[in-house]
Amino acid sequence: MILQAAHTHLYPGNRGKFSGLAQIAELRAGGDCLVEFADGSAAAASISRAGDDWQLAAKGYRTAAGTDIAARCWLLRLEEGPGQLEFRILKRLPGPAIKSGADASG
């Protein structure tokens, strides 16, 4: 599953959409996913239910401009748009750091 973010990084208020999903029911319990950013960079992540909302745990990644973005956890609200499942970041959550492949070796 792929989440397409509208910017180069995630932040509260940021919106995006799920590629290929149109309804929340299609998401089921969640699982592994990929977050694609507007600059073409991407981060491995996982998404899971958090009450009425969803938690996204994204690994660290590097933007196309070369900025390193640390691993973060986010609370998302999902919305069913016309033929498209969309998300909005509500807030950053405290969470364990999820190291990227490059970070995990060291």
Rosetta constraint file for C-alpha pairs under 8 A:
AtomPair CA 1 CA 18 HARMONIC 7.42 0.50
AtomPair CA 1 CA 19 HARMONIC 7.00 0.50
AtomPair CA 1 CA 20 HARMONIC 7.74 0.50
AtomPair CA 1 CA 32 HARMONIC 7.26 0.50
AtomPair CA 1 CA 33 HARMONIC 4.88 0.50
AtomPair CA 1 CA 34 HARMONIC 6.45 0.50
AtomPair CA 2 CA 18 HARMONIC 5.79 0.50
AtomPair CA 2 CA 19 HARMONIC 5.39 0.50
AtomPair CA 2 CA 20 HARMONIC 7.92 0.50
AtomPair CA 2 CA 33 HARMONIC 5.63 0.50
AtomPair CA 2 CA 34 HARMONIC 4.86 0.50
AtomPair CA 2 CA 35 HARMONIC 5.85 0.50
AtomPair CA 2 CA 36 HARMONIC 6.99 0.50
AtomPair CA 3 CA 16 HARMONIC 6.97 0.50
AtomPair CA 3 CA 17 HARMONIC 5.77 0.50
AtomPair CA 3 CA 18 HARMONIC 4.51 0.50
AtomPair CA 3 CA 19 HARMONIC 6.17 0.50
AtomPair CA 3 CA 33 HARMONIC 7.29 0.50
AtomPair CA 3 CA 34 HARMONIC 6.18 0.50
AtomPair CA 3 CA 35 HARMONIC 4.72 0.50
AtomPair CA 3 CA 36 HARMONIC 6.13 0.50
AtomPair CA 4 CA 16 HARMONIC 5.46 0.50
AtomPair CA 4 CA 17 HARMONIC 5.28 0.50
AtomPair CA 4 CA 18 HARMONIC 6.03 0.50
AtomPair CA 4 CA 19 HARMONIC 6.80 0.50
AtomPair CA 4 CA 35 HARMONIC 5.90 0.50
AtomPair CA 4 CA 36 HARMONIC 4.88 0.50
AtomPair CA 4 CA 37 HARMONIC 6.15 0.50
AtomPair CA 4 CA 38 HARMONIC 7.71 0.50
AtomPair CA 5 CA 9 HARMONIC 7.59 0.50
AtomPair CA 5 CA 10 HARMONIC 7.37 0.50
AtomPair CA 5 CA 14 HARMONIC 7.63 0.50
AtomPair CA 5 CA 15 HARMONIC 6.53 0.50
AtomPair CA 5 CA 16 HARMONIC 4.51 0.50
AtomPair CA 5 CA 17 HARMONIC 6.81 0.50
AtomPair CA 5 CA 35 HARMONIC 6.83 0.50
AtomPair CA 5 CA 36 HARMONIC 6.01 0.50
AtomPair CA 5 CA 37 HARMONIC 4.97 0.50
AtomPair CA 5 CA 38 HARMONIC 6.32 0.50
AtomPair CA 6 CA 14 HARMONIC 7.23 0.50
AtomPair CA 6 CA 15 HARMONIC 6.31 0.50
AtomPair CA 6 CA 16 HARMONIC 5.49 0.50
AtomPair CA 6 CA 37 HARMONIC 6.50 0.50
AtomPair CA 6 CA 38 HARMONIC 5.49 0.50
AtomPair CA 7 CA 14 HARMONIC 7.75 0.50
AtomPair CA 7 CA 37 HARMONIC 5.80 0.50
AtomPair CA 7 CA 38 HARMONIC 4.90 0.50
AtomPair CA 7 CA 39 HARMONIC 7.34 0.50
AtomPair CA 8 CA 37 HARMONIC 5.05 0.50
AtomPair CA 8 CA 38 HARMONIC 5.37 0.50
AtomPair CA 8 CA 39 HARMONIC 5.75 0.50
AtomPair CA 8 CA 41 HARMONIC 7.55 0.50
AtomPair CA 8 CA 63 HARMONIC 6.58 0.50
AtomPair CA 9 CA 37 HARMONIC 6.72 0.50
AtomPair CA 9 CA 63 HARMONIC 7.97 0.50
AtomPair CA 9 CA 69 HARMONIC 7.69 0.50
AtomPair CA 10 CA 14 HARMONIC 6.28 0.50
AtomPair CA 10 CA 89 HARMONIC 7.56 0.50
AtomPair CA 11 CA 89 HARMONIC 6.53 0.50
AtomPair CA 11 CA 91 HARMONIC 7.34 0.50
AtomPair CA 11 CA 92 HARMONIC 7.40 0.50
AtomPair CA 12 CA 88 HARMONIC 7.78 0.50
AtomPair CA 12 CA 89 HARMONIC 4.88 0.50
AtomPair CA 12 CA 90 HARMONIC 5.21 0.50
AtomPair CA 12 CA 91 HARMONIC 4.96 0.50
AtomPair CA 12 CA 92 HARMONIC 6.92 0.50
AtomPair CA 13 CA 88 HARMONIC 6.03 0.50
AtomPair CA 13 CA 89 HARMONIC 5.19 0.50
AtomPair CA 13 CA 90 HARMONIC 6.09 0.50
AtomPair CA 13 CA 91 HARMONIC 7.84 0.50
AtomPair CA 14 CA 88 HARMONIC 5.69 0.50
AtomPair CA 14 CA 89 HARMONIC 5.39 0.50
AtomPair CA 15 CA 86 HARMONIC 7.32 0.50
AtomPair CA 15 CA 87 HARMONIC 5.61 0.50
AtomPair CA 15 CA 88 HARMONIC 4.42 0.50
AtomPair CA 15 CA 89 HARMONIC 6.48 0.50
AtomPair CA 16 CA 86 HARMONIC 5.73 0.50
AtomPair CA 16 CA 87 HARMONIC 5.34 0.50
AtomPair CA 16 CA 88 HARMONIC 6.60 0.50
AtomPair CA 17 CA 84 HARMONIC 7.04 0.50
AtomPair CA 17 CA 85 HARMONIC 5.83 0.50
AtomPair CA 17 CA 86 HARMONIC 4.06 0.50
AtomPair CA 17 CA 87 HARMONIC 5.74 0.50
AtomPair CA 18 CA 22 HARMONIC 7.76 0.50
AtomPair CA 18 CA 84 HARMONIC 7.16 0.50
AtomPair CA 18 CA 85 HARMONIC 5.54 0.50
AtomPair CA 18 CA 86 HARMONIC 5.99 0.50
AtomPair CA 18 CA 87 HARMONIC 7.60 0.50
AtomPair CA 20 CA 84 HARMONIC 7.79 0.50
AtomPair CA 21 CA 26 HARMONIC 6.50 0.50
AtomPair CA 21 CA 27 HARMONIC 7.44 0.50
AtomPair CA 21 CA 84 HARMONIC 6.34 0.50
AtomPair CA 21 CA 85 HARMONIC 5.68 0.50
AtomPair CA 22 CA 26 HARMONIC 7.32 0.50
AtomPair CA 22 CA 80 HARMONIC 6.61 0.50
AtomPair CA 22 CA 81 HARMONIC 7.57 0.50
AtomPair CA 22 CA 82 HARMONIC 7.96 0.50
AtomPair CA 22 CA 83 HARMONIC 5.16 0.50
AtomPair CA 22 CA 84 HARMONIC 4.26 0.50
AtomPair CA 22 CA 85 HARMONIC 4.51 0.50
AtomPair CA 23 CA 27 HARMONIC 7.34 0.50
AtomPair CA 23 CA 80 HARMONIC 5.82 0.50
AtomPair CA 23 CA 83 HARMONIC 7.92 0.50
AtomPair CA 23 CA 84 HARMONIC 7.15 0.50
AtomPair CA 23 CA 85 HARMONIC 5.61 0.50
AtomPair CA 24 CA 28 HARMONIC 7.21 0.50
AtomPair CA 24 CA 78 HARMONIC 7.17 0.50
AtomPair CA 24 CA 79 HARMONIC 7.66 0.50
AtomPair CA 24 CA 80 HARMONIC 6.93 0.50
AtomPair CA 24 CA 85 HARMONIC 6.83 0.50
AtomPair CA 29 CA 48 HARMONIC 6.11 0.50
AtomPair CA 29 CA 49 HARMONIC 6.35 0.50
AtomPair CA 30 CA 46 HARMONIC 7.40 0.50
AtomPair CA 30 CA 47 HARMONIC 5.12 0.50
AtomPair CA 30 CA 48 HARMONIC 4.63 0.50
AtomPair CA 30 CA 49 HARMONIC 6.80 0.50
AtomPair CA 31 CA 46 HARMONIC 5.40 0.50
AtomPair CA 31 CA 47 HARMONIC 5.41 0.50
AtomPair CA 31 CA 48 HARMONIC 6.40 0.50
AtomPair CA 32 CA 44 HARMONIC 7.64 0.50
AtomPair CA 32 CA 45 HARMONIC 5.93 0.50
AtomPair CA 32 CA 46 HARMONIC 4.24 0.50
AtomPair CA 32 CA 47 HARMONIC 6.43 0.50
AtomPair CA 33 CA 44 HARMONIC 6.22 0.50
AtomPair CA 33 CA 45 HARMONIC 5.21 0.50
AtomPair CA 33 CA 46 HARMONIC 5.36 0.50
AtomPair CA 33 CA 47 HARMONIC 6.96 0.50
AtomPair CA 34 CA 42 HARMONIC 6.76 0.50
AtomPair CA 34 CA 43 HARMONIC 5.81 0.50
AtomPair CA 34 CA 44 HARMONIC 4.70 0.50
AtomPair CA 34 CA 45 HARMONIC 5.63 0.50
AtomPair CA 34 CA 46 HARMONIC 7.81 0.50
AtomPair CA 35 CA 42 HARMONIC 5.43 0.50
AtomPair CA 35 CA 43 HARMONIC 5.21 0.50
AtomPair CA 35 CA 44 HARMONIC 6.36 0.50
AtomPair CA 35 CA 45 HARMONIC 6.79 0.50
AtomPair CA 35 CA 58 HARMONIC 7.75 0.50
AtomPair CA 36 CA 40 HARMONIC 6.56 0.50
AtomPair CA 36 CA 41 HARMONIC 6.12 0.50
AtomPair CA 36 CA 42 HARMONIC 4.43 0.50
AtomPair CA 36 CA 43 HARMONIC 6.74 0.50
AtomPair CA 37 CA 41 HARMONIC 5.42 0.50
AtomPair CA 37 CA 42 HARMONIC 5.81 0.50
AtomPair CA 39 CA 63 HARMONIC 7.09 0.50
AtomPair CA 39 CA 64 HARMONIC 5.93 0.50
AtomPair CA 40 CA 63 HARMONIC 7.99 0.50
AtomPair CA 40 CA 64 HARMONIC 6.76 0.50
AtomPair CA 41 CA 61 HARMONIC 7.75 0.50
AtomPair CA 41 CA 62 HARMONIC 6.97 0.50
AtomPair CA 41 CA 63 HARMONIC 5.48 0.50
AtomPair CA 41 CA 64 HARMONIC 5.82 0.50
AtomPair CA 42 CA 61 HARMONIC 6.89 0.50
AtomPair CA 42 CA 63 HARMONIC 7.94 0.50
AtomPair CA 43 CA 58 HARMONIC 6.35 0.50
AtomPair CA 43 CA 59 HARMONIC 5.85 0.50
AtomPair CA 43 CA 60 HARMONIC 6.61 0.50
AtomPair CA 43 CA 61 HARMONIC 5.57 0.50
AtomPair CA 44 CA 58 HARMONIC 6.04 0.50
AtomPair CA 44 CA 59 HARMONIC 5.62 0.50
AtomPair CA 44 CA 100 HARMONIC 7.98 0.50
AtomPair CA 45 CA 56 HARMONIC 6.79 0.50
AtomPair CA 45 CA 57 HARMONIC 5.38 0.50
AtomPair CA 45 CA 58 HARMONIC 4.13 0.50
AtomPair CA 45 CA 59 HARMONIC 5.77 0.50
AtomPair CA 46 CA 56 HARMONIC 5.77 0.50
AtomPair CA 46 CA 57 HARMONIC 5.33 0.50
AtomPair CA 46 CA 58 HARMONIC 6.61 0.50
AtomPair CA 47 CA 54 HARMONIC 6.69 0.50
AtomPair CA 47 CA 55 HARMONIC 5.53 0.50
AtomPair CA 47 CA 56 HARMONIC 4.50 0.50
AtomPair CA 47 CA 57 HARMONIC 6.41 0.50
AtomPair CA 48 CA 54 HARMONIC 5.55 0.50
AtomPair CA 48 CA 55 HARMONIC 5.29 0.50
AtomPair CA 48 CA 56 HARMONIC 6.73 0.50
AtomPair CA 49 CA 53 HARMONIC 6.19 0.50
AtomPair CA 49 CA 54 HARMONIC 4.43 0.50
AtomPair CA 49 CA 55 HARMONIC 6.11 0.50
AtomPair CA 50 CA 54 HARMONIC 4.75 0.50
AtomPair CA 50 CA 55 HARMONIC 5.77 0.50
AtomPair CA 50 CA 75 HARMONIC 7.86 0.50
AtomPair CA 53 CA 75 HARMONIC 6.91 0.50
AtomPair CA 53 CA 76 HARMONIC 5.90 0.50
AtomPair CA 53 CA 77 HARMONIC 5.16 0.50
AtomPair CA 53 CA 78 HARMONIC 6.96 0.50
AtomPair CA 54 CA 75 HARMONIC 5.78 0.50
AtomPair CA 54 CA 76 HARMONIC 5.06 0.50
AtomPair CA 54 CA 77 HARMONIC 6.39 0.50
AtomPair CA 54 CA 78 HARMONIC 7.55 0.50
AtomPair CA 55 CA 73 HARMONIC 6.89 0.50
AtomPair CA 55 CA 74 HARMONIC 5.66 0.50
AtomPair CA 55 CA 75 HARMONIC 4.73 0.50
AtomPair CA 55 CA 76 HARMONIC 6.03 0.50
AtomPair CA 56 CA 73 HARMONIC 5.56 0.50
AtomPair CA 56 CA 74 HARMONIC 5.10 0.50
AtomPair CA 56 CA 75 HARMONIC 6.38 0.50
AtomPair CA 56 CA 76 HARMONIC 7.01 0.50
AtomPair CA 57 CA 71 HARMONIC 7.56 0.50
AtomPair CA 57 CA 72 HARMONIC 6.00 0.50
AtomPair CA 57 CA 73 HARMONIC 4.31 0.50
AtomPair CA 57 CA 74 HARMONIC 6.45 0.50
AtomPair CA 57 CA 98 HARMONIC 7.55 0.50
AtomPair CA 58 CA 71 HARMONIC 5.57 0.50
AtomPair CA 58 CA 72 HARMONIC 5.52 0.50
AtomPair CA 58 CA 73 HARMONIC 6.17 0.50
AtomPair CA 58 CA 98 HARMONIC 7.09 0.50
AtomPair CA 59 CA 70 HARMONIC 7.12 0.50
AtomPair CA 59 CA 71 HARMONIC 4.36 0.50
AtomPair CA 59 CA 72 HARMONIC 6.75 0.50
AtomPair CA 59 CA 97 HARMONIC 7.76 0.50
AtomPair CA 59 CA 98 HARMONIC 5.12 0.50
AtomPair CA 59 CA 99 HARMONIC 5.73 0.50
AtomPair CA 59 CA 100 HARMONIC 5.29 0.50
AtomPair CA 60 CA 68 HARMONIC 7.33 0.50
AtomPair CA 60 CA 69 HARMONIC 5.46 0.50
AtomPair CA 60 CA 70 HARMONIC 4.41 0.50
AtomPair CA 60 CA 71 HARMONIC 4.04 0.50
AtomPair CA 60 CA 72 HARMONIC 7.43 0.50
AtomPair CA 60 CA 98 HARMONIC 7.06 0.50
AtomPair CA 60 CA 99 HARMONIC 6.07 0.50
AtomPair CA 60 CA 100 HARMONIC 5.06 0.50
AtomPair CA 61 CA 68 HARMONIC 5.94 0.50
AtomPair CA 61 CA 69 HARMONIC 5.38 0.50
AtomPair CA 61 CA 70 HARMONIC 6.78 0.50
AtomPair CA 61 CA 71 HARMONIC 7.57 0.50
AtomPair CA 61 CA 100 HARMONIC 6.65 0.50
AtomPair CA 62 CA 66 HARMONIC 5.67 0.50
AtomPair CA 62 CA 67 HARMONIC 5.39 0.50
AtomPair CA 62 CA 68 HARMONIC 4.40 0.50
AtomPair CA 62 CA 69 HARMONIC 5.89 0.50
AtomPair CA 63 CA 67 HARMONIC 5.22 0.50
AtomPair CA 63 CA 68 HARMONIC 6.52 0.50
AtomPair CA 63 CA 69 HARMONIC 7.35 0.50
AtomPair CA 71 CA 97 HARMONIC 5.59 0.50
AtomPair CA 71 CA 98 HARMONIC 5.43 0.50
AtomPair CA 71 CA 99 HARMONIC 6.45 0.50
AtomPair CA 71 CA 100 HARMONIC 7.60 0.50
AtomPair CA 72 CA 92 HARMONIC 7.38 0.50
AtomPair CA 72 CA 93 HARMONIC 7.60 0.50
AtomPair CA 72 CA 94 HARMONIC 7.96 0.50
AtomPair CA 72 CA 95 HARMONIC 7.07 0.50
AtomPair CA 72 CA 96 HARMONIC 7.99 0.50
AtomPair CA 72 CA 97 HARMONIC 6.62 0.50
AtomPair CA 72 CA 98 HARMONIC 7.41 0.50
AtomPair CA 73 CA 92 HARMONIC 5.97 0.50
AtomPair CA 73 CA 93 HARMONIC 5.17 0.50
AtomPair CA 73 CA 94 HARMONIC 6.59 0.50
AtomPair CA 73 CA 95 HARMONIC 5.82 0.50
AtomPair CA 74 CA 89 HARMONIC 6.70 0.50
AtomPair CA 74 CA 90 HARMONIC 7.38 0.50
AtomPair CA 74 CA 91 HARMONIC 5.83 0.50
AtomPair CA 74 CA 92 HARMONIC 4.46 0.50
AtomPair CA 74 CA 93 HARMONIC 5.17 0.50
AtomPair CA 75 CA 89 HARMONIC 6.00 0.50
AtomPair CA 75 CA 90 HARMONIC 5.44 0.50
AtomPair CA 75 CA 91 HARMONIC 5.42 0.50
AtomPair CA 75 CA 92 HARMONIC 6.27 0.50
AtomPair CA 75 CA 93 HARMONIC 6.45 0.50
AtomPair CA 76 CA 87 HARMONIC 6.26 0.50
AtomPair CA 76 CA 88 HARMONIC 5.55 0.50
AtomPair CA 76 CA 89 HARMONIC 4.58 0.50
AtomPair CA 76 CA 90 HARMONIC 5.47 0.50
AtomPair CA 76 CA 91 HARMONIC 7.50 0.50
AtomPair CA 77 CA 87 HARMONIC 5.63 0.50
AtomPair CA 77 CA 88 HARMONIC 5.32 0.50
AtomPair CA 77 CA 89 HARMONIC 6.51 0.50
AtomPair CA 77 CA 90 HARMONIC 6.64 0.50
AtomPair CA 78 CA 85 HARMONIC 7.01 0.50
AtomPair CA 78 CA 86 HARMONIC 5.73 0.50
AtomPair CA 78 CA 87 HARMONIC 4.50 0.50
AtomPair CA 78 CA 88 HARMONIC 6.56 0.50
AtomPair CA 79 CA 85 HARMONIC 5.97 0.50
AtomPair CA 79 CA 86 HARMONIC 5.14 0.50
AtomPair CA 79 CA 87 HARMONIC 6.04 0.50
AtomPair CA 80 CA 84 HARMONIC 6.10 0.50
AtomPair CA 80 CA 85 HARMONIC 4.68 0.50
AtomPair CA 80 CA 86 HARMONIC 6.10 0.50
AtomPair CA 81 CA 85 HARMONIC 5.78 0.50
AtomPair CA 81 CA 86 HARMONIC 6.47 0.50
AtomPair CA 99 CA 103 HARMONIC 5.45 0.50
AtomPair CA 99 CA 104 HARMONIC 5.42 0.50
AtomPair CA 100 CA 104 HARMONIC 5.95 0.50
AtomPair CA 101 CA 105 HARMONIC 6.91 0.50
AtomPair CA 102 CA 106 HARMONIC 7.73 0.50
